[in-house]
Amino acid sequence: MLFSETAEKFYDYMASIERSPRTIEVYTRDLGYIRRFLEERKNGPVYTEDITQEDLEAFMRNVKEVKQYSANTRSNYFYTLRSLYAFAYKKGLVDRNIAASMDFMRMPKKERTYLTKKEVEATIDCIHSPLIGLIARFLFNTGLRISECLNLTLDDVDFEKRSIHVRQGKGRKDRMVPINNNIYGLLLDYRENWRDAYESDFFFATRKSGSISYSYVNGTIRSAAKQAGIKKPVSCHILRHSFASALVEKNVNLVQIQKLLGHESLAVTSIYTHTNMEALSEAVNMF
């Protein structure tokens, strides 16, 4: 079976178990890149049964030594391969799971990049679309993942209870997130006065499509950050990091932050406990 056909079956399986469209999009992108590398290495179409562990390891060496991709990107490719071959072996598409014995690639632990409130405001000031500007402000004030944000329906945003019902977030878990005072009035004004996607159930939507794409939102925010002179790598997800980091700076309990973000493990949340020289100076001067 062609590698591309195996990948298609994998995508169908991901959809059947209700993995998010964004997750499937990432797998599709990664496996497309892997397929092109293998076709170039094999000088033609690639059959799944002809691929060896050596081929997969050659790909991982290429993205590290030739492409010099970050440890995070390499890790994504590694787990994409592991997921594909676990599926293929389980379904009898291959005789052996050659990815299972690949060495685990440990990632260096590092703090998350985040924006200060001032940087967030500067970015939003450079967004010309009122809808994208509102979404950016919403992400910073709720900590929702962009996929969770764009999947919200009108019924999920409860103005009476001032809460947002996140349905089937990561790990297929629901959670409730409060609407804070910074965005309550803005969201209400949007719904009552200038939301024009009348026939769509999505809370954030354009009249033309009835929804709004991740790539459009992400691209707009990234461009605005560059225009604002911010040198950090900015994306929708960095606004989620910024929300968590802002709460940590306000000394909000990590368990509460964990619940707001929908993290399964407190260890994941703890990565947001950033330190800086100013804070360290204050700490040592407590003596």
Secondary structure, DSSP 8 states (H G I E B T S, - for coil): -BHHHHHHHHHHHHHHTT--HHHHHHHHHHHHHHHHHHHHHHTS--BGGG--HHHHHHHHHIIIIIS---HHHHHHHHHHHHHHHHHHHHTTSSSS-TTTTS--------------HHHHHHHHHT---HHHHHHHHHHHHH---HHHHHT-BGGGEETTTTEEEE-S-TTS--EEEE--HHHHHHHHHIIIII---TT--BSS--TTTSS--HHHHHHHHHHHHHHTT--S---HHHHHHHHHHHHHHTT--HHHHHHHHT-S-HHHHGGG----HHHHHHHHTT-
